[in-house]
């Protein structure tokens, strides 16, 4: 249940005019009391000074995207969000709560991903206060609460995904949009108690831990080489099949069962080799 509501205040300019009138009255009454020797005028002078001193603490200013939480004798009396010069009960405490968007840059955390690999991860979180009552009274320090819960949510999210995976599996490195959306959802669930809303959360750092970075890099390179070889072999097999089929259809060359495997082997060597093939010309046999 939302307990945050707008507080009722008096215009600051009007109350400032009233304070000047009371101050003028407090200054004028002593002269009048001295001339008339009236005790009630002396008492009125004291009362005027007391009223003026009580009016002064009630003035406060609210800046754009700022607010003042009013607390009277331990009781919440509303929040002032209207910008400008205001006056409220002078006995009410006026706590400032910023409604501006803030950026939290988490430190680099060392956690294990879904596959158990140690990784380093950090995030940038953009958040702001939506419920001043919850931010002031539901948690002890809402800024520290945001920092702590952000770290916890980031750790939990990192453990729910592998660092890298196949294309059909979501991973931290490939699916940055999905990962950011998941992190934002987790943060909003955790920070709703403090009246805080997260508008954006994204990863700012992602890497393998130093102790396995070299091994994982070699693993990625090996995987890339294997994937490239698979594509080359598949393409080469298709080209060989097409070449044999065209030769048979056009009757260009008649290949028996012994020469066909030799030709297939030669074509695969030429197509799959890393270096350019060197042709060897058979010019026949020279007899003495």
Buried (B, 14 or more C-beta within 10 A) or exposed (E): EEEBEEBEBBEBEEBBEBBEEBBEBBEEBBEBBEEEEEEEBBEBBEBBBEBBBBBEBBBBEBEEEBBBBBBEEEEBBBBBBEEEBBBBBEEBEBBEBBBEEBEBEBEEBEBBBBEEBBBBBBBBBBBBBBBBBBBBBBBEEBBEBBBEBBBEBBBBBBEBBBBBBEEEEBBBBBBEEEBBEBBBBBBBEBBBBBBBBBEBBBBEBBBBBEEEBEEBEEEEEEEEEEEEEEEBEEEBBEBBEEBBEEBEEEEEEEBEEEEEEEBBEEBBEBBEEEEEEEEEEEEEEEEE
